[in-house]
Amino acid sequence: MVSKSKTVLGGSGITILNLAALRPAGVQIGTPANEALKKYKSAYNKPESKSGSSLVFGSVFGGLIASIKDGKISGLFLGAGAE
């Protein structure tokens, strides 16, 4: 069973928790984290990422932050996660 779509708009970005709403470079909710790392290798920001819970591509000041649960992407945030 798939839960209802959820999109949260904020002053500094957008968070999408929907299986089909956002697919940058073929990455979507449910994509294995290691596959996302391969696709975004050049933009991966290891120091700002949290092992096992989030991947940061670009920067927390402007980029794509993928939430990770059970080794798969569970949410995507595009924008500035910090000021």
For each residue, the residues with C-beta under 8 A, 3 or more apart:
1:
2: 19
3: 6
4:
5: 17 18 19 21
6: 3 16 17 18
7: 14 15 16 17 18 21
8: 14 15 17
9: 14
10: 13 14 15 79
11:
12: 79 80 81 83
13: 10 77 78 79 80 81
14: 7 8 9 10 77 78 79
15: 7 8 10 75 76 77
16: 6 7 21 22 75 76 77 78
17: 5 6 7 8 29 74 75 76
18: 5 6 7 21 22 29
19: 2 5 28 29 30
20: 23 28
21: 5 7 16 18
22: 16 18 28 76 78
23: 20 26 27 28
24: 27 64 76 78
25: 39 40
26: 23 31 39
27: 23 24 31 35 36 39 40 66 73 76
28: 19 20 22 23 31 73 76
29: 17 18 19 73 74 75 76
30: 19 72 73
31: 26 27 28 35 36 72 73
32: 35 36 71 72 73
33: 36 37 55 66 68 71 72 73
34: 37 38 71
35: 27 31 32 38 39
36: 27 31 32 33 39 40 55 66 73
37: 33 34 40 41 44 55
38: 34 35 41
39: 25 26 27 35 36
40: 25 27 36 37 43 44 55 57 64
41: 37 38 44
42:
43: 40 57 58 63 64
44: 37 40 41 49 55 56 57
45: 48 49 56 57 58 59 60 63
46: 49
47:
48: 45 56 59 60
49: 44 45 46 54 55 56
50: 53 54
51:
52: 68
53: 50 67 68
54: 49 50 65 66 67 68
55: 33 36 37 40 44 49 65 66 68 73
56: 44 45 48 49 59 60 63 64 65
57: 40 43 44 45 63 64 65 66
58: 43 45 62 63 64
59: 45 48 56 62 63
60: 45 48 56 63 65 80 81 82
61: 80 81 82 83
62: 58 59 79 80
63: 43 45 56 57 58 59 60 78 81
64: 24 40 43 56 57 58 76 77 78
65: 54 55 56 57 60 76 77 78 81
66: 27 33 36 54 55 57 73 75 76 77
67: 53 54 73 74 75 76 77
68: 33 52 53 54 55 71 72 73 74
69: 72 74
70: 74
71: 32 33 34 68
72: 30 31 32 33 68 69
73: 27 28 29 30 31 32 33 36 55 66 67 68 76
74: 17 29 67 68 69 70
75: 15 16 17 29 66 67
76: 15 16 17 22 24 27 28 29 64 65 66 67 73
77: 13 14 15 16 64 65 66 67 81
78: 13 14 16 22 24 63 64 65
79: 10 12 13 14 62
80: 12 13 60 61 62 83
81: 12 13 60 61 63 65 77
82: 60 61
83: 12 61 80
